[in-house]
Amino acid sequence: MAPKRIRCNAKECREPAQRIIGDCGFCSGHFCGKHRLLEDHKCTGLEDCKKQSHARNAAQLESERTQVIRGV
C-alpha cells in the first residue's frame, strides 16, 4: 500500500507538499514548491525569523568592527 501523500497546507492549494524543502521550521507546516517560502504561505513565524536574522547580523557586524587606536 502506497503512503498517503501530504497536501500543501496553504489555503485553497491542492498540490502535494514537497519533501524536506517544503517543511517550514517556524510554523511546522508542509507546503508545495509554490508556497514553500515564508512570505508565500504567510508564515506566522515570519516576524520571529526576521528578528533572529537581524540579531544574528548585528552580532556579526559588532564582532567585525574595526577599533581605532588614537595617539600612536
All heavy atoms as TSV, in Angstrom:
chain	resi	resn	atom	element	x	y	z
A	1	MET	N	N	0.834	-1.173	0.000
A	1	MET	CA	C	0.000	0.000	0.000
A	1	MET	C	C	0.886	1.247	0.000
A	1	MET	O	O	1.815	1.365	0.790
A	1	MET	CB	C	-0.896	-0.024	1.235
A	1	MET	CG	C	-1.831	1.125	1.316
A	1	MET	SD	S	-2.893	0.878	2.755
A	1	MET	CE	C	-4.317	1.709	2.188
A	2	ALA	N	N	0.605	2.177	-0.879
A	2	ALA	CA	C	1.401	3.398	-1.012
A	2	ALA	C	C	1.114	4.333	0.165
A	2	ALA	O	O	-0.015	4.414	0.642
A	2	ALA	CB	C	1.063	4.098	-2.322
A	3	PRO	N	N	2.148	5.077	0.623
A	3	PRO	CA	C	1.919	6.020	1.719
A	3	PRO	C	C	1.032	7.174	1.265
A	3	PRO	O	O	1.023	7.549	0.090
A	3	PRO	CB	C	3.322	6.507	2.070
A	3	PRO	CG	C	4.160	6.215	0.890
A	3	PRO	CD	C	3.532	5.049	0.200
A	4	LYS	N	N	0.281	7.721	2.207
A	4	LYS	CA	C	-0.621	8.829	1.900
A	4	LYS	C	C	0.190	10.073	1.542
A	4	LYS	O	O	1.155	10.408	2.227
A	4	LYS	CB	C	-1.493	9.114	3.117
A	4	LYS	CG	C	-2.528	10.179	2.876
A	4	LYS	CD	C	-3.383	10.386	4.108
A	4	LYS	CE	C	-4.359	11.518	3.873
A	4	LYS	NZ	N	-5.159	11.781	5.059
A	5	ARG	N	N	-0.190	10.753	0.481
A	5	ARG	CA	C	0.515	11.966	0.050
A	5	ARG	C	C	0.059	13.141	0.892
A	5	ARG	O	O	-1.124	13.348	1.106
A	5	ARG	CB	C	0.230	12.239	-1.417
A	5	ARG	CG	C	0.738	11.082	-2.282
A	5	ARG	CD	C	0.958	11.502	-3.654
A	5	ARG	NE	N	2.255	12.174	-3.689
A	5	ARG	CZ	C	2.812	12.619	-4.778
A	5	ARG	NH1	N	2.201	12.493	-5.919
A	5	ARG	NH2	N	3.981	13.201	-4.761
A	6	ILE	N	N	1.013	13.890	1.374
A	6	ILE	CA	C	0.715	15.060	2.198
A	6	ILE	C	C	0.412	16.229	1.274
A	6	ILE	O	O	1.162	16.513	0.343
A	6	ILE	CB	C	1.908	15.399	3.114
A	6	ILE	CG1	C	2.189	14.219	4.040
A	6	ILE	CG2	C	1.640	16.654	3.921
A	6	ILE	CD1	C	3.464	14.378	4.850
A	7	ARG	N	N	-0.680	16.913	1.540
A	7	ARG	CA	C	-1.082	18.072	0.740
A	7	ARG	C	C	-0.504	19.361	1.320
A	7	ARG	O	O	-0.203	19.443	2.510
A	7	ARG	CB	C	-2.609	18.191	0.704
A	7	ARG	CG	C	-3.296	17.032	0.054
A	7	ARG	CD	C	-3.258	17.202	-1.424
A	7	ARG	NE	N	-3.909	16.061	-2.061
A	7	ARG	CZ	C	-3.679	15.695	-3.282
A	7	ARG	NH1	N	-2.812	16.356	-4.016
A	7	ARG	NH2	N	-4.291	14.667	-3.800
A	8	CYS	N	N	-0.399	20.352	0.474
A	8	CYS	CA	C	0.081	21.677	0.870
A	8	CYS	C	C	-0.883	22.261	1.897
A	8	CYS	O	O	-2.099	22.159	1.757
A	8	CYS	CB	C	0.165	22.572	-0.366
A	8	CYS	SG	S	0.730	24.250	-0.028
A	9	ASN	N	N	-0.346	22.906	2.954
A	9	ASN	CA	C	-1.170	23.489	3.999
A	9	ASN	C	C	-1.658	24.895	3.681
A	9	ASN	O	O	-2.400	25.474	4.479
A	9	ASN	CB	C	-0.410	23.535	5.329
A	9	ASN	CG	C	-0.166	22.162	5.907
A	9	ASN	OD1	O	0.939	21.859	6.321
A	9	ASN	ND2	N	-1.167	21.313	5.931
A	10	ALA	N	N	-1.268	25.446	2.544
A	10	ALA	CA	C	-1.750	26.775	2.158
A	10	ALA	C	C	-3.233	26.687	1.814
A	10	ALA	O	O	-3.706	25.676	1.286
A	10	ALA	CB	C	-0.969	27.309	0.970
A	11	LYS	N	N	-3.970	27.750	2.129
A	11	LYS	CA	C	-5.407	27.758	1.850
A	11	LYS	C	C	-5.674	27.592	0.361
A	11	LYS	O	O	-5.000	28.185	-0.466
A	11	LYS	CB	C	-6.037	29.065	2.335
A	11	LYS	CG	C	-6.081	29.179	3.838
A	11	LYS	CD	C	-6.774	30.448	4.249
A	11	LYS	CE	C	-6.817	30.546	5.762
A	11	LYS	NZ	N	-7.484	31.755	6.200
A	12	GLU	N	N	-6.642	26.777	0.038
A	12	GLU	CA	C	-7.124	26.536	-1.322
A	12	GLU	C	C	-6.076	25.950	-2.266
A	12	GLU	O	O	-6.225	26.029	-3.473
A	12	GLU	CB	C	-7.706	27.823	-1.910
A	12	GLU	CG	C	-8.871	28.363	-1.114
A	12	GLU	CD	C	-9.430	29.645	-1.692
A	12	GLU	OE1	O	-9.106	29.981	-2.847
A	12	GLU	OE2	O	-10.190	30.316	-0.985
A	13	CYS	N	N	-5.006	25.391	-1.750
A	13	CYS	CA	C	-3.995	24.755	-2.594
A	13	CYS	C	C	-4.145	23.249	-2.457
A	13	CYS	O	O	-4.202	22.718	-1.353
A	13	CYS	CB	C	-2.591	25.187	-2.190
A	13	CYS	SG	S	-1.304	24.504	-3.262
A	14	ARG	N	N	-4.208	22.546	-3.576
A	14	ARG	CA	C	-4.397	21.103	-3.568
A	14	ARG	C	C	-3.160	20.357	-4.060
A	14	ARG	O	O	-3.206	19.160	-4.289
A	14	ARG	CB	C	-5.603	20.730	-4.449
A	14	ARG	CG	C	-6.913	21.369	-4.018
A	14	ARG	CD	C	-7.386	20.950	-2.643
A	14	ARG	NE	N	-7.640	19.525	-2.618
A	14	ARG	CZ	C	-7.604	18.767	-1.546
A	14	ARG	NH1	N	-7.343	19.302	-0.388
A	14	ARG	NH2	N	-7.830	17.478	-1.609
A	15	GLU	N	N	-2.044	21.051	-4.205
A	15	GLU	CA	C	-0.812	20.435	-4.686
A	15	GLU	C	C	-0.187	19.579	-3.583
A	15	GLU	O	O	-0.357	19.862	-2.404
A	15	GLU	CB	C	0.194	21.509	-5.113
A	15	GLU	CG	C	-0.245	22.309	-6.316
A	15	GLU	CD	C	-0.299	21.476	-7.573
A	15	GLU	OE1	O	0.636	20.678	-7.800
A	15	GLU	OE2	O	-1.278	21.621	-8.317
A	16	PRO	N	N	0.565	18.551	-3.955
A	16	PRO	CA	C	1.254	17.770	-2.927
A	16	PRO	C	C	2.424	18.570	-2.338
A	16	PRO	O	O	3.060	19.365	-3.029
A	16	PRO	CB	C	1.759	16.540	-3.672
A	16	PRO	CG	C	1.748	16.899	-5.107
A	16	PRO	CD	C	0.717	17.970	-5.290
A	17	ALA	N	N	2.677	18.370	-1.058
A	17	ALA	CA	C	3.774	19.068	-0.370
A	17	ALA	C	C	5.108	18.495	-0.830
A	17	ALA	O	O	5.227	17.307	-1.117
A	17	ALA	CB	C	3.623	18.922	1.134
A	18	GLN	N	N	6.125	19.350	-0.882
A	18	GLN	CA	C	7.476	18.935	-1.251
A	18	GLN	C	C	8.147	18.288	-0.043
A	18	GLN	O	O	7.987	18.761	1.076
A	18	GLN	CB	C	8.311	20.143	-1.685
A	18	GLN	CG	C	7.809	20.823	-2.927
A	18	GLN	CD	C	8.127	20.017	-4.157
A	18	GLN	OE1	O	9.204	19.452	-4.264
A	18	GLN	NE2	N	7.197	19.963	-5.083
A	19	ARG	N	N	8.878	17.249	-0.277
A	19	ARG	CA	C	9.619	16.627	0.814
A	19	ARG	C	C	10.813	17.488	1.176
A	19	ARG	O	O	11.443	18.091	0.322
A	19	ARG	CB	C	10.113	15.246	0.412
A	19	ARG	CG	C	9.003	14.262	0.298
A	19	ARG	CD	C	9.567	12.918	-0.034
A	19	ARG	NE	N	8.539	11.924	0.185
A	19	ARG	CZ	C	8.787	10.675	0.434
A	19	ARG	NH1	N	10.028	10.243	0.486
A	19	ARG	NH2	N	7.800	9.833	0.637
A	20	ILE	N	N	11.125	17.573	2.391
A	20	ILE	CA	C	12.250	18.279	3.005
A	20	ILE	C	C	12.193	19.790	2.754
A	20	ILE	O	O	12.093	20.553	3.699
A	20	ILE	CB	C	13.611	17.699	2.574
A	20	ILE	CG1	C	13.688	16.229	2.974
A	20	ILE	CG2	C	14.757	18.481	3.199
A	20	ILE	CD1	C	14.887	15.497	2.401
A	21	ILE	N	N	12.232	20.263	1.516
A	21	ILE	CA	C	12.264	21.700	1.261
A	21	ILE	C	C	10.909	22.356	1.506
A	21	ILE	O	O	10.832	23.563	1.637
A	21	ILE	CB	C	12.749	22.040	-0.168
A	21	ILE	CG1	C	11.804	21.463	-1.216
A	21	ILE	CG2	C	14.166	21.580	-0.379
A	21	ILE	CD1	C	12.034	22.000	-2.607
A	22	GLY	N	N	9.838	21.588	1.583
A	22	GLY	CA	C	8.507	22.141	1.799
A	22	GLY	C	C	8.113	22.220	3.260
A	22	GLY	O	O	7.038	22.704	3.583
A	23	ASP	N	N	8.976	21.758	4.155
A	23	ASP	CA	C	8.674	21.790	5.584
A	23	ASP	C	C	9.149	23.113	6.178
A	23	ASP	O	O	10.310	23.485	6.043
A	23	ASP	CB	C	9.355	20.637	6.315
A	23	ASP	CG	C	8.843	19.278	5.865
A	23	ASP	OD1	O	7.728	19.219	5.322
A	23	ASP	OD2	O	9.569	18.293	6.045
A	24	CYS	N	N	8.240	23.817	6.849
A	24	CYS	CA	C	8.576	25.098	7.470
A	24	CYS	C	C	8.947	24.858	8.922
A	24	CYS	O	O	8.175	24.272	9.682
A	24	CYS	CB	C	7.393	26.056	7.380
A	24	CYS	SG	S	7.742	27.674	8.093
A	25	GLY	N	N	10.112	25.308	9.325
A	25	GLY	CA	C	10.572	25.127	10.689
A	25	GLY	C	C	9.952	26.103	11.675
A	25	GLY	O	O	10.064	25.921	12.883
A	26	PHE	N	N	9.270	27.135	11.179
A	26	PHE	CA	C	8.688	28.140	12.064
A	26	PHE	C	C	7.240	27.858	12.405
A	26	PHE	O	O	6.804	28.082	13.515
A	26	PHE	CB	C	8.825	29.535	11.447
A	26	PHE	CG	C	10.246	29.976	11.339
A	26	PHE	CD1	C	10.925	29.863	10.146
A	26	PHE	CD2	C	10.919	30.466	12.441
A	26	PHE	CE1	C	12.244	30.244	10.045
A	26	PHE	CE2	C	12.240	30.850	12.367
A	26	PHE	CZ	C	12.906	30.735	11.156
A	27	CYS	N	N	6.462	27.362	11.443
A	27	CYS	CA	C	5.045	27.074	11.718
A	27	CYS	C	C	4.743	25.574	11.640
A	27	CYS	O	O	3.608	25.167	11.816
A	27	CYS	CB	C	4.145	27.846	10.770
A	27	CYS	SG	S	4.279	27.364	9.034
A	28	SER	N	N	5.750	24.753	11.343
A	28	SER	CA	C	5.624	23.289	11.242
A	28	SER	C	C	4.631	22.846	10.176
A	28	SER	O	O	4.035	21.780	10.284
A	28	SER	CB	C	5.241	22.684	12.598
A	28	SER	OG	O	6.211	23.001	13.554
A	29	GLY	N	N	4.449	23.664	9.145
A	29	GLY	CA	C	3.563	23.307	8.042
A	29	GLY	C	C	4.312	22.604	6.928
A	29	GLY	O	O	5.545	22.609	6.875
A	30	HIS	N	N	3.550	21.976	6.025
A	30	HIS	CA	C	4.106	21.292	4.860
A	30	HIS	C	C	3.542	21.982	3.620
A	30	HIS	O	O	2.321	22.128	3.505
A	30	HIS	CB	C	3.713	19.817	4.873
A	30	HIS	CG	C	4.072	19.123	6.145
A	30	HIS	ND1	N	5.369	18.807	6.477
A	30	HIS	CD2	C	3.315	18.719	7.186
A	30	HIS	CE1	C	5.387	18.218	7.658
A	30	HIS	NE2	N	4.149	18.159	8.115
A	31	PHE	N	N	4.435	22.393	2.695
A	31	PHE	CA	C	3.997	23.214	1.576
A	31	PHE	C	C	4.556	22.722	0.245
A	31	PHE	O	O	5.591	22.058	0.200
A	31	PHE	CB	C	4.418	24.675	1.807
A	31	PHE	CG	C	3.825	25.249	3.060
A	31	PHE	CD1	C	4.539	25.269	4.230
A	31	PHE	CD2	C	2.528	25.727	3.069
A	31	PHE	CE1	C	3.995	25.773	5.395
A	31	PHE	CE2	C	1.964	26.224	4.223
A	31	PHE	CZ	C	2.702	26.247	5.391
A	32	CYS	N	N	3.845	23.092	-0.820
A	32	CYS	CA	C	4.276	22.751	-2.177
A	32	CYS	C	C	5.399	23.703	-2.593
A	32	CYS	O	O	5.764	24.614	-1.850
A	32	CYS	CB	C	3.090	22.858	-3.144
A	32	CYS	SG	S	2.463	24.537	-3.361
A	33	GLY	N	N	5.921	23.525	-3.784
A	33	GLY	CA	C	7.003	24.363	-4.275
A	33	GLY	C	C	6.619	25.823	-4.398
A	33	GLY	O	O	7.451	26.717	-4.219
A	34	LYS	N	N	5.354	26.090	-4.672
A	34	LYS	CA	C	4.885	27.463	-4.834
A	34	LYS	C	C	4.757	28.190	-3.488
A	34	LYS	O	O	4.975	29.389	-3.405
A	34	LYS	CB	C	3.532	27.458	-5.534
A	34	LYS	CG	C	2.980	28.816	-5.843
A	34	LYS	CD	C	1.671	28.700	-6.597
A	34	LYS	CE	C	1.069	30.069	-6.844
A	34	LYS	NZ	N	-0.229	29.985	-7.493
A	35	HIS	N	N	4.424	27.483	-2.426
A	35	HIS	CA	C	4.179	28.089	-1.123
A	35	HIS	C	C	5.252	27.773	-0.079
A	35	HIS	O	O	5.047	28.017	1.100
A	35	HIS	CB	C	2.817	27.623	-0.584
A	35	HIS	CG	C	1.678	28.040	-1.422
A	35	HIS	ND1	N	0.946	27.143	-2.164
A	35	HIS	CD2	C	1.155	29.268	-1.665
A	35	HIS	CE1	C	0.005	27.798	-2.814
A	35	HIS	NE2	N	0.110	29.084	-2.538
A	36	ARG	N	N	6.412	27.258	-0.473
A	36	ARG	CA	C	7.410	26.817	0.498
A	36	ARG	C	C	8.131	27.961	1.195
A	36	ARG	O	O	8.621	27.796	2.305
A	36	ARG	CB	C	8.432	25.890	-0.153
A	36	ARG	CG	C	9.335	26.553	-1.146
A	36	ARG	CD	C	10.269	25.536	-1.786
A	36	ARG	NE	N	11.128	26.163	-2.737
A	36	ARG	CZ	C	12.293	26.725	-2.448
A	36	ARG	NH1	N	12.727	26.712	-1.208
A	36	ARG	NH2	N	13.024	27.290	-3.377
A	37	LEU	N	N	8.187	29.153	0.616
A	37	LEU	CA	C	8.852	30.290	1.243
A	37	LEU	C	C	7.948	30.931	2.292
A	37	LEU	O	O	6.722	30.909	2.173
A	37	LEU	CB	C	9.240	31.327	0.198
A	37	LEU	CG	C	10.219	30.838	-0.875
A	37	LEU	CD1	C	10.460	31.935	-1.892
A	37	LEU	CD2	C	11.517	30.379	-0.256
A	38	LEU	N	N	8.556	31.503	3.332
A	38	LEU	CA	C	7.802	32.093	4.440
A	38	LEU	C	C	6.800	33.147	3.967
A	38	LEU	O	O	5.672	33.196	4.436
A	38	LEU	CB	C	8.765	32.730	5.442
A	38	LEU	CG	C	9.750	31.799	6.126
A	38	LEU	CD1	C	10.802	32.597	6.867
A	38	LEU	CD2	C	9.036	30.861	7.043
A	39	GLU	N	N	7.222	33.986	3.033
A	39	GLU	CA	C	6.355	35.053	2.546
A	39	GLU	C	C	5.191	34.493	1.735
A	39	GLU	O	O	4.101	35.053	1.737
A	39	GLU	CB	C	7.144	36.026	1.656
A	39	GLU	CG	C	8.212	36.790	2.401
A	39	GLU	CD	C	9.531	36.033	2.479
A	39	GLU	OE1	O	9.660	34.959	1.871
A	39	GLU	OE2	O	10.433	36.519	3.172
A	40	ASP	N	N	5.415	33.391	1.030
A	40	ASP	CA	C	4.391	32.829	0.159
A	40	ASP	C	C	3.265	32.144	0.923
A	40	ASP	O	O	2.120	32.145	0.470
A	40	ASP	CB	C	5.015	31.838	-0.832
A	40	ASP	CG	C	5.953	32.519	-1.804
A	40	ASP	OD1	O	5.777	33.732	-2.064
A	40	ASP	OD2	O	6.864	31.839	-2.303
A	41	HIS	N	N	3.555	31.549	2.078
A	41	HIS	CA	C	2.477	30.908	2.828
A	41	HIS	C	C	2.054	31.720	4.048
A	41	HIS	O	O	1.326	31.243	4.907
A	41	HIS	CB	C	2.830	29.460	3.212
A	41	HIS	CG	C	3.909	29.293	4.223
A	41	HIS	ND1	N	5.218	29.069	3.870
A	41	HIS	CD2	C	3.893	29.273	5.569
A	41	HIS	CE1	C	5.941	28.918	4.962
A	41	HIS	NE2	N	5.160	29.047	6.014
A	42	LYS	N	N	2.489	32.982	4.082
A	42	LYS	CA	C	2.126	33.902	5.159
A	42	LYS	C	C	2.371	33.258	6.524
A	42	LYS	O	O	1.474	33.126	7.355
A	42	LYS	CB	C	0.671	34.356	5.009
A	42	LYS	CG	C	0.446	35.156	3.744
A	42	LYS	CD	C	-1.011	35.471	3.531
A	42	LYS	CE	C	-1.251	36.246	2.268
A	42	LYS	NZ	N	-0.781	35.668	1.046
A	43	CYS	N	N	3.602	32.880	6.719
A	43	CYS	CA	C	4.021	32.161	7.918
A	43	CYS	C	C	3.788	32.992	9.183
A	43	CYS	O	O	4.077	34.192	9.207
A	43	CYS	CB	C	5.496	31.787	7.813
A	43	CYS	SG	S	6.078	30.760	9.155
A	44	THR	N	N	3.290	32.337	10.221
A	44	THR	CA	C	3.074	33.020	11.495
A	44	THR	C	C	4.400	33.315	12.186
A	44	THR	O	O	4.468	34.189	13.041
A	44	THR	CB	C	2.201	32.158	12.424
A	44	THR	OG1	O	2.818	30.875	12.576
A	44	THR	CG2	C	0.819	31.971	11.843
A	45	GLY	N	N	5.463	32.616	11.821
A	45	GLY	CA	C	6.770	32.823	12.424
A	45	GLY	C	C	7.656	33.766	11.632
A	45	GLY	O	O	8.847	33.867	11.919
A	46	LEU	N	N	7.106	34.474	10.658
A	46	LEU	CA	C	7.907	35.356	9.803
A	46	LEU	C	C	8.574	36.472	10.597
A	46	LEU	O	O	9.759	36.747	10.406
A	46	LEU	CB	C	7.049	35.940	8.682
A	46	LEU	CG	C	7.755	36.818	7.667
A	46	LEU	CD1	C	8.869	36.052	6.974
A	46	LEU	CD2	C	6.768	37.344	6.638
A	47	GLU	N	N	7.852	37.109	11.492
A	47	GLU	CA	C	8.435	38.196	12.286
A	47	GLU	C	C	9.551	37.673	13.195
A	47	GLU	O	O	10.580	38.321	13.351
A	47	GLU	CB	C	7.360	38.907	13.107
A	47	GLU	CG	C	6.438	39.765	12.274
A	47	GLU	CD	C	7.173	40.842	11.490
A	47	GLU	OE1	O	8.064	41.507	12.060
A	47	GLU	OE2	O	6.867	41.018	10.304
A	48	ASP	N	N	9.344	36.499	13.782
A	48	ASP	CA	C	10.387	35.910	14.626
A	48	ASP	C	C	11.631	35.606	13.807
A	48	ASP	O	O	12.751	35.815	14.275
A	48	ASP	CB	C	9.887	34.620	15.289
A	48	ASP	CG	C	8.795	34.885	16.310
A	48	ASP	OD1	O	8.753	36.011	16.854
A	48	ASP	OD2	O	7.995	33.966	16.561
A	49	CYS	N	N	11.436	35.132	12.587
A	49	CYS	CA	C	12.554	34.824	11.703
A	49	CYS	C	C	13.342	36.096	11.380
A	49	CYS	O	O	14.566	36.104	11.418
A	49	CYS	CB	C	12.034	34.176	10.419
A	49	CYS	SG	S	13.308	33.857	9.191
A	50	LYS	N	N	12.631	37.175	11.094
A	50	LYS	CA	C	13.287	38.442	10.781
A	50	LYS	C	C	14.068	38.969	11.987
A	50	LYS	O	O	15.184	39.460	11.850
A	50	LYS	CB	C	12.253	39.482	10.341
A	50	LYS	CG	C	11.710	39.251	8.955
A	50	LYS	CD	C	10.735	40.330	8.576
A	50	LYS	CE	C	10.185	40.117	7.185
A	50	LYS	NZ	N	9.205	41.157	6.818
A	51	LYS	N	N	13.480	38.849	13.192
A	51	LYS	CA	C	14.155	39.321	14.399
A	51	LYS	C	C	15.413	38.502	14.673
A	51	LYS	O	O	16.451	39.055	15.031
A	51	LYS	CB	C	13.209	39.241	15.595
A	51	LYS	CG	C	12.127	40.298	15.570
A	51	LYS	CD	C	11.179	40.145	16.736
A	51	LYS	CE	C	10.038	41.133	16.633
A	51	LYS	NZ	N	9.060	40.954	17.714
A	52	GLN	N	N	15.341	37.183	14.482
A	52	GLN	CA	C	16.506	36.329	14.692
A	52	GLN	C	C	17.614	36.673	13.704
A	52	GLN	O	O	18.781	36.771	14.079
A	52	GLN	CB	C	16.126	34.857	14.541
A	52	GLN	CG	C	15.322	34.297	15.676
A	52	GLN	CD	C	14.882	32.868	15.409
A	52	GLN	OE1	O	15.185	32.292	14.369
A	52	GLN	NE2	N	14.153	32.301	16.351
A	53	SER	N	N	17.250	36.882	12.444
A	53	SER	CA	C	18.235	37.221	11.420
A	53	SER	C	C	18.877	38.575	11.710
A	53	SER	O	O	20.084	38.741	11.566
A	53	SER	CB	C	17.589	37.245	10.040
A	53	SER	OG	O	17.140	35.972	9.682
A	54	HIS	N	N	18.063	39.538	12.139
A	54	HIS	CA	C	18.581	40.869	12.445
A	54	HIS	C	C	19.565	40.803	13.615
A	54	HIS	O	O	20.645	41.404	13.565
A	54	HIS	CB	C	17.432	41.823	12.767
A	54	HIS	CG	C	17.882	43.198	13.097
A	54	HIS	ND1	N	18.357	44.071	12.149
A	54	HIS	CD2	C	17.958	43.854	14.278
A	54	HIS	CE1	C	18.707	45.207	12.731
A	54	HIS	NE2	N	18.457	45.093	14.028
A	55	ALA	N	N	19.202	40.071	14.653
A	55	ALA	CA	C	20.081	39.946	15.819
A	55	ALA	C	C	21.384	39.237	15.452
A	55	ALA	O	O	22.466	39.640	15.898
A	55	ALA	CB	C	19.370	39.187	16.940
A	56	ARG	N	N	21.296	38.192	14.633
A	56	ARG	CA	C	22.490	37.461	14.211
A	56	ARG	C	C	23.396	38.357	13.368
A	56	ARG	O	O	24.622	38.382	13.563
A	56	ARG	CB	C	22.078	36.214	13.429
A	56	ARG	CG	C	23.214	35.308	13.061
A	56	ARG	CD	C	22.749	34.009	12.419
A	56	ARG	NE	N	21.827	34.206	11.318
A	56	ARG	CZ	C	20.555	33.794	11.315
A	56	ARG	NH1	N	20.055	33.169	12.356
A	56	ARG	NH2	N	19.778	34.004	10.277
A	57	ASN	N	N	22.825	39.129	12.442
A	57	ASN	CA	C	23.618	40.029	11.604
A	57	ASN	C	C	24.245	41.152	12.425
A	57	ASN	O	O	25.395	41.526	12.187
A	57	ASN	CB	C	22.756	40.615	10.489
A	57	ASN	CG	C	22.389	39.589	9.454
A	57	ASN	OD1	O	23.015	38.544	9.346
A	57	ASN	ND2	N	21.338	39.870	8.691
A	58	ALA	N	N	23.504	41.686	13.399
A	58	ALA	CA	C	24.038	42.749	14.254
A	58	ALA	C	C	25.215	42.233	15.073
A	58	ALA	O	O	26.226	42.926	15.216
A	58	ALA	CB	C	22.944	43.289	15.158
A	59	ALA	N	N	25.099	41.033	15.598
A	59	ALA	CA	C	26.193	40.450	16.376
A	59	ALA	C	C	27.421	40.217	15.499
A	59	ALA	O	O	28.557	40.462	15.929
A	59	ALA	CB	C	25.742	39.143	17.020
A	60	GLN	N	N	27.215	39.777	14.281
A	60	GLN	CA	C	28.325	39.541	13.353
A	60	GLN	C	C	29.028	40.852	13.014
A	60	GLN	O	O	30.258	40.925	13.022
A	60	GLN	CB	C	27.807	38.868	12.073
A	60	GLN	CG	C	28.881	38.557	11.058
A	60	GLN	CD	C	29.798	37.441	11.495
A	60	GLN	OE1	O	29.420	36.592	12.298
A	60	GLN	NE2	N	31.000	37.431	10.988
A	61	LEU	N	N	28.250	41.894	12.736
A	61	LEU	CA	C	28.847	43.200	12.428
A	61	LEU	C	C	29.597	43.766	13.627
A	61	LEU	O	O	30.663	44.356	13.481
A	61	LEU	CB	C	27.762	44.179	11.977
A	61	LEU	CG	C	27.196	43.937	10.583
A	61	LEU	CD1	C	26.007	44.858	10.338
A	61	LEU	CD2	C	28.245	44.138	9.524
A	62	GLU	N	N	29.042	43.596	14.816
A	62	GLU	CA	C	29.704	44.089	16.026
A	62	GLU	C	C	31.031	43.363	16.267
A	62	GLU	O	O	32.017	43.974	16.669
A	62	GLU	CB	C	28.776	43.917	17.234
A	62	GLU	CG	C	29.290	44.533	18.496
A	62	GLU	CD	C	29.426	46.045	18.417
A	62	GLU	OE1	O	28.617	46.711	17.746
A	62	GLU	OE2	O	30.379	46.563	19.044
A	63	SER	N	N	31.076	42.079	15.983
A	63	SER	CA	C	32.311	41.323	16.193
A	63	SER	C	C	33.391	41.682	15.168
A	63	SER	O	O	34.575	41.518	15.429
A	63	SER	CB	C	32.036	39.818	16.148
A	63	SER	OG	O	31.734	39.405	14.828
A	64	GLU	N	N	32.986	42.199	14.018
A	64	GLU	CA	C	33.937	42.558	12.964
A	64	GLU	C	C	34.282	44.045	12.962
A	64	GLU	O	O	34.989	44.512	12.077
A	64	GLU	CB	C	33.366	42.176	11.599
A	64	GLU	CG	C	33.204	40.682	11.419
A	64	GLU	CD	C	32.518	40.324	10.122
A	64	GLU	OE1	O	32.048	41.235	9.400
A	64	GLU	OE2	O	32.428	39.130	9.821
A	65	ARG	N	N	33.803	44.782	13.931
A	65	ARG	CA	C	34.024	46.224	13.971
A	65	ARG	C	C	35.505	46.521	14.154
A	65	ARG	O	O	36.192	45.913	14.964
A	65	ARG	CB	C	33.227	46.838	15.113
A	65	ARG	CG	C	33.405	48.346	15.202
A	65	ARG	CD	C	32.511	48.902	16.228
A	65	ARG	NE	N	31.167	48.886	15.665
A	65	ARG	CZ	C	30.154	49.558	16.156
A	65	ARG	NH1	N	30.304	50.272	17.237
A	65	ARG	NH2	N	28.980	49.509	15.592
A	66	THR	N	N	35.996	47.488	13.392
A	66	THR	CA	C	37.397	47.906	13.473
A	66	THR	C	C	37.566	48.882	14.627
A	66	THR	O	O	36.782	49.818	14.782
A	66	THR	CB	C	37.830	48.590	12.155
A	66	THR	OG1	O	37.596	47.703	11.079
A	66	THR	CG2	C	39.279	48.998	12.200
A	67	GLN	N	N	38.583	48.667	15.433
A	67	GLN	CA	C	38.874	49.546	16.560
A	67	GLN	C	C	39.956	50.537	16.140
A	67	GLN	O	O	40.995	50.150	15.628
A	67	GLN	CB	C	39.361	48.728	17.757
A	67	GLN	CG	C	38.363	47.710	18.268
A	67	GLN	CD	C	37.129	48.368	18.854
A	67	GLN	OE1	O	37.199	49.426	19.469
A	67	GLN	NE2	N	35.981	47.734	18.652
A	68	VAL	N	N	39.712	51.791	16.391
A	68	VAL	CA	C	40.657	52.851	16.061
A	68	VAL	C	C	41.483	53.157	17.317
A	68	VAL	O	O	40.940	53.412	18.374
A	68	VAL	CB	C	39.934	54.131	15.582
A	68	VAL	CG1	C	40.941	55.234	15.314
A	68	VAL	CG2	C	39.121	53.823	14.352
A	69	ILE	N	N	42.802	53.137	17.154
A	69	ILE	CA	C	43.701	53.470	18.252
A	69	ILE	C	C	44.287	54.835	17.959
A	69	ILE	O	O	44.997	55.027	16.966
A	69	ILE	CB	C	44.820	52.418	18.394
A	69	ILE	CG1	C	44.213	51.035	18.620
A	69	ILE	CG2	C	45.776	52.809	19.511
A	69	ILE	CD1	C	45.229	49.918	18.617
A	70	ARG	N	N	43.978	55.802	18.800
A	70	ARG	CA	C	44.456	57.168	18.596
A	70	ARG	C	C	45.708	57.431	19.417
A	70	ARG	O	O	45.895	56.848	20.484
A	70	ARG	CB	C	43.369	58.158	18.967
A	70	ARG	CG	C	42.152	58.024	18.088
A	70	ARG	CD	C	41.119	59.063	18.459
A	70	ARG	NE	N	39.873	58.807	17.743
A	70	ARG	CZ	C	39.499	59.463	16.670
A	70	ARG	NH1	N	40.258	60.421	16.183
A	70	ARG	NH2	N	38.361	59.182	16.069
A	71	GLY	N	N	46.538	58.322	18.919
A	71	GLY	CA	C	47.719	58.727	19.653
A	71	GLY	C	C	48.908	57.800	19.509
A	71	GLY	O	O	49.811	57.797	20.313
A	72	VAL	N	N	48.894	56.966	18.493
A	72	VAL	CA	C	50.019	56.068	18.303
A	72	VAL	C	C	50.993	56.660	17.312
A	72	VAL	O	O	50.755	57.277	16.394
A	72	VAL	CB	C	49.554	54.685	17.787
A	72	VAL	CG1	C	50.732	53.792	17.504
A	72	VAL	CG2	C	48.619	54.075	18.793
